[in-house]
Amino acid sequence: MADGSASVEGVTTIAADRLRSFIERVERLEEDKAAIMNDIKEVYAEAKSDGYDVKTLRQVVKIRKMETADRQEQEAMLDLYLTALGEA
């Protein structure tokens, strides 16, 4: 149109399509995430059935994700606090 409404409408359509694309990608990733979380749950259940302590396994996974310096700092602080309480 001469007043530019057609181009605004086209931009709006493009923006809406782009927005829809982002939302659909996030939805697919959320589905993938749910499937992965279920797989992780099954691995922990299998480990538990083999006699492993799941709480300890989760702690090991958490520790392995940490940077070495951060882990050492956390261990030092834990040691300090336990010593202060007379439990080390």
Secondary structure as UniProt FT lines:
FT   TURN            2..3
FT   HELIX           5..49
FT   TURN            50..51
FT   HELIX           54..65
FT   HELIX           68..84
FT   TURN            85..86
//
